[in-house]
Amino acid sequence: MLSWSATELSAAIHARKVSPSEVMAAHLAQVDAWNGAVNALVSCRDPEALMMQARALDDVTPKGWLHGIPFAVKDLVATRGLRTTYGSPVYRDHVPITDDLLAARLRGAGAIITAKTNVPEWGQGSHSFNPIFGVTRNPYDQSRSAGGSSGGAAAALATRMVWVADGSDMMGSLRNPAAFCNVYGLRPTWGLVPQDAEGDTFLSTLSTEGPMARTVEDLARLLAVLAGENPETPFPRALPALPLDRDLKGLRIGWLADWGGAYPMEPGILDLCATALGQMQGMGAVVEDLPPPFPADELWQSWTTLRAMLNAGAKRGLAEDPAARAQTKPETLWEIEQGLTLTAEGVYQASVIRSRWFAHAARLFQTYDAVVLPSAQVWPFPAEWRWPETINGRQMDTYHRWMEVVIPASLIGLPALSVPVGFGAAGLPMGMQIIGRSGDDGGVLAIGQAWHRATDWPGQQPPLAAAAVSR
């Protein structure tokens, strides 16, 4: 069961070939075997209570696709009765009395919530460590980072502790850990997975939740659970058709590489992505090199301005309360302080840049079915680092500059699928982003499905996970 896809597992449960209690026993055994090594799951529920909950479902008619399937929810999502910390010491003992919308939808589809997946404090920075639970480690090399902010989710998937997982993505938080851990992560078109009706819901259009999995079919099925209108929030978007069975013949793909040198890359990353694109050419796609379609410095200016505005608005209280400030990491305080210096004119000009890029990208997608960038600019780095400070000798001037390659899709809410593309010379995984026009999540997933069928990179398990499955 551990090596099955979630789709296969769900079908077996619905056909009563396996029971939820058998699935839960396998899940708990794998957690016992692996979580100590990678620290992906936190706030784990009592095993006996979980087995009781699973046994109660053994003879129940399934009510949804996730019926009886253990599920660990990202620790940025409030879960009723289960500690939710956001990776912050300020919320070390916080136990919500209600679910966020995403958790409620997972429960409604039949999932058994067993734990939370580890995150960086407040989800900021693409390295999952915090003062409460420590660092999540890469399943392929436990001395390395699993990425973030959905690092716990990605590591849990790679080690077969879970079958599917939720993540969230403002600045690559679904894509970077997927690349680091050899799994799939989809940042959906913004609005497809709705927000909770809390705080600002009109200006906060940079971050979205989305699915992670070891197969593209599982991504699509989980997306269908997470998507759907929230009548309490603006900008509703309906789930499009997701026809996965499509080949790559005749599809035009634009290769953006390092954006004309604007995004420094560690050696081997561009080569691995180029090799993958060569394989796609062999599958019938037409791949063309593209020059930078928009000034990278303008994208960065717009991104950092809008991100700082939102962080200052939502988290200002952390900086103003002395007790909370003393427990808040410097990167978060820096974000807040940057936001508090902004002017209305500066925010407006950032939005104008964003608008221009959206229009330009729309014209680009009149020619290309998808464009491709690497999912990360660095290989999984040492777990004791806070963040990579240089790339190829180029100094990173902020704590998140090393993640800049994800901004073109994030800034304008495009669907972006990180697909595994293999392993580098040191045996570490990498991925690349397949980016589509706004609303074309089905097209992006179809490309990913063809790629998965041709390669199945997630089938190359971390050695210890493979040994546990074989037992």
Secondary structure as UniProt FT lines:
FT   TURN            2..3
FT   HELIX           6..14
FT   TURN            15..16
FT   HELIX           20..38
FT   STRAND          41..42
FT   HELIX           47..55
FT   TURN            56..59
FT   TURN            65..68
FT   STRAND          70..74
FT   TURN            75..76
FT   TURN            80..81
FT   TURN            86..87
FT   HELIX           89..91
FT   TURN            92..93
FT   HELIX           101..108
FT   TURN            109..110
FT   STRAND          112..117
FT   HELIX           121..123
FT   STRAND          129..130
FT   TURN            131..133
FT   STRAND          134..135
FT   STRAND          137..138
FT   TURN            139..140
FT   STRAND          141..145
FT   HELIX           151..158
FT   TURN            159..160
FT   STRAND          164..169
FT   TURN            173..174
FT   HELIX           175..181
FT   STRAND          184..187
FT   TURN            190..191
FT   STRAND          208..213
FT   HELIX           216..226
FT   TURN            231..232
FT   TURN            249..250
FT   STRAND          252..255
FT   TURN            257..262
FT   TURN            267..268
FT   HELIX           269..282
FT   TURN            283..284
FT   STRAND          286..289
FT   HELIX           296..320
FT   HELIX           322..326
FT   HELIX           330..340
FT   HELIX           344..364
FT   TURN            365..367
FT   STRAND          370..374
FT   TURN            383..384
FT   STRAND          390..391
FT   TURN            392..393
FT   STRAND          394..395
FT   TURN            399..400
FT   HELIX           401..406
FT   HELIX           407..411
FT   TURN            412..413
FT   STRAND          416..423
FT   TURN            425..426
FT   STRAND          429..435
FT   TURN            438..439
FT   HELIX           441..455
FT   HELIX           457..459
FT   HELIX           463..470
//
